Amino acid sequence: MMTMARGRKRAQATAALVAACGLVLSAVSGTGHGAPPRVMDVRVVETEGRLHVNVALSGPVAYTVRQWSAPPQIVIDFPGAVINGGRTTVLPVGRGVLLRVRAGQF
């Protein structure tokens, strides 16, 4: 019983995170033919009381979304894309259910 209750709470926390934060993907001008897509910028903005994670990309890119439960987090992967500058960036947020956003090459 205790494990099911904890699992339910984690699922609820993850669902709340998905509902509370919007993901906005925007493509900017391309980097040229054959070049891998680049993650140019990642920002967290608040609009009308809602948090949005904005990811600026050098062009169209496929992505996958996974949810992890320990600790609750959402992982958005852009296969084949590279981070502009190649550095891991951590953006502290600390509002609502969003503690931070981390972008890096993994």
C-alpha positions as CSV (number, residue, x, y, z in Angstrom):
1,M,0.0,0.0,0.0
2,M,2.7,2.4,1.0
3,T,4.6,1.8,-2.3
4,M,1.5,2.4,-4.4
5,A,0.7,5.7,-2.5
6,R,4.3,6.9,-3.1
7,G,4.1,5.9,-6.8
8,R,0.8,7.7,-7.2
9,K,2.2,10.9,-5.5
10,R,5.2,10.8,-7.9
11,A,2.9,10.4,-10.9
12,Q,0.8,13.3,-9.7
13,A,3.9,15.5,-9.1
14,T,5.1,14.7,-12.6
15,A,1.7,15.3,-14.1
16,A,1.6,18.7,-12.3
17,L,5.0,19.5,-13.7
18,V,3.9,18.8,-17.2
19,A,0.7,20.8,-16.8
20,A,2.4,23.8,-15.1
21,C,5.2,24.2,-17.6
22,G,4.8,24.7,-21.3
23,L,7.5,23.8,-23.7
24,V,8.1,26.2,-26.6
25,L,10.3,25.0,-29.4
26,S,11.3,27.7,-31.9
27,A,13.5,27.2,-35.0
28,V,15.8,30.1,-36.0
29,S,17.8,30.3,-39.2
30,G,19.6,27.1,-40.2
31,T,23.3,26.4,-39.7
32,G,23.8,25.1,-43.3
33,H,23.3,21.9,-45.1
34,G,24.6,18.8,-43.4
35,A,25.4,20.5,-40.1
36,P,23.7,19.0,-37.0
37,P,20.9,21.0,-35.5
38,R,22.0,23.2,-32.6
39,V,20.3,24.1,-29.3
40,M,21.0,27.9,-29.5
41,D,19.3,29.0,-26.2
42,V,17.2,27.8,-23.3
43,R,15.1,30.2,-21.2
44,V,12.4,30.1,-18.7
45,V,9.7,32.8,-19.0
46,E,6.5,33.5,-17.2
47,T,3.5,34.7,-19.1
48,E,0.1,35.3,-17.5
49,G,1.1,33.3,-14.4
50,R,2.4,30.3,-16.4
51,L,5.9,29.1,-16.8
52,H,7.3,28.3,-20.2
53,V,10.6,26.6,-21.1
54,N,11.7,28.1,-24.4
55,V,14.2,26.2,-26.5
56,A,15.6,28.0,-29.5
57,L,16.9,25.6,-32.2
58,S,18.9,26.2,-35.4
59,G,16.3,24.4,-37.4
60,P,13.7,21.6,-37.2
61,V,14.6,18.7,-35.0
62,A,12.9,15.6,-33.7
63,Y,12.6,15.2,-30.0
64,T,11.4,12.7,-27.4
65,V,9.9,13.3,-24.0
66,R,10.4,11.0,-21.0
67,Q,9.3,11.2,-17.4
68,W,11.5,10.0,-14.5
69,S,10.1,9.6,-11.1
70,A,13.0,9.6,-8.7
71,P,13.2,12.6,-8.4
72,P,10.3,13.7,-10.6
73,Q,11.6,15.2,-13.8
74,I,10.9,15.6,-17.4
75,V,13.7,14.8,-19.9
76,I,13.4,16.2,-23.4
77,D,16.0,14.7,-25.8
78,F,16.9,16.2,-29.1
79,P,18.8,13.2,-30.8
80,G,21.6,14.4,-33.0
81,A,21.4,18.0,-31.8
82,V,24.4,19.7,-30.2
83,I,24.4,22.4,-27.4
84,N,25.7,25.7,-28.6
85,G,28.9,26.2,-26.7
86,G,29.0,22.6,-25.5
87,R,28.5,23.5,-21.9
88,T,25.9,22.3,-19.4
89,T,23.7,25.1,-18.2
90,V,21.5,25.1,-15.1
91,L,18.8,27.7,-14.8
92,P,17.5,28.0,-11.2
93,V,13.7,28.6,-11.3
94,G,12.2,27.7,-7.9
95,R,8.6,28.6,-8.8
96,G,5.7,26.3,-8.4
97,V,6.8,22.7,-9.2
98,L,9.7,23.8,-11.4
99,L,13.0,23.9,-9.4
100,R,15.5,24.2,-12.3
101,V,16.1,23.6,-16.0
102,R,19.3,21.9,-17.0
103,A,20.5,21.8,-20.6
104,G,23.6,19.8,-21.5
105,Q,25.2,17.4,-23.9
106,F,24.6,13.9,-22.5
